[in-house]
């Protein structure tokens, strides 16, 4: 049973639909990330849940109650903003205590709850510091503490790590996941960073043009994207348009430009009619050109670009099926202009819609 449901939600700005017939279910205790490019509707979805926006159509239910028209002040939700939104004239203690004072908590109860929360976010001893005396990561932890101290029914994050440097982002996402799991709080997390979402989420919703194209566990989306958009977005840079498809034992036999490809059935997420194959650059193998192809799942080509990446080389290979990007660890570097053969592992070829 879902804790939170957005059912047939539509939201528009200046007569332009941002969300249309949008649906999302979130279970209690889960961290669900909304991931997608700019303009896909992920922040709009978060702001709708928070109550900052109102749907023109559809229904939002939370704990089996209709929240569609419930004002922000009546939703016991914690919101962590992208820019922290701390009060610069207030100490860390007063920033965290702000929501408790609005709720008329006693001084003793406020002190107890603030101290407990600062301990959870590893900021004990920072009570009297002001925001300008804190690092970016410390400010973000104060913002998280302020959102959590009111014991919210739901925690919402809007691009919380985008203002931090790479190393700090990595450590903070671990902290966010630790706190979320320690408290068991249901969380909706918005980001445009794939690695960030995949590393901390129970489920990820990949959004495109106001709809969710796939909602699944990160490992499933990483291995079995449902659509070409998702595959391209998460790093499947190589695609083959097949012209024929036949079922075979353990998978399919596909044809493209007279070449035969075997595709393992595995857990293909696409529809049975899909005729597009996708594969990551890391899964392809370049072999020295031996003339005639020795079997299926191979295509001859010529290297047009060779780039040294440090641990590996990246190649762009021109073939009759188009250009393919390949990352390959090898002591031997193929040169631009060299004739090669590309090998496609059948268990790594994924069919997408």
Secondary structure, DSSP 8 states (H G I E B T S, - for coil): --SEEEEEEEEEETTEEEEEEEEEEE-TT-EEEEE-STTSSHHHHHHHHHTSS--SEEEEEETTEE-TT--GGGS-EEEE-TT----TTSBHHHHHHHHHHHTT--HHHHHHHHHHHHHHTT-TT-TT-BGGGS-HHHHHHHHHHHHHTT--SEEEEESTTTTS-HHHHHHHHHHHHHHHHHHT--EEEEES-HHHHHHH-SEEEEEETTEEEEEE-HHHHHH--SSHHHHHHTT--EEEE-SEEEEETTEEEEEETTEEEEEE-TT--S-TT--EEEE-GGGEEEEE--SS--SSSEEEEEEEEEEE-SSSEEEEEEETTEEEEEEE--SS---TT-EEEEEE-TTT-EEE-
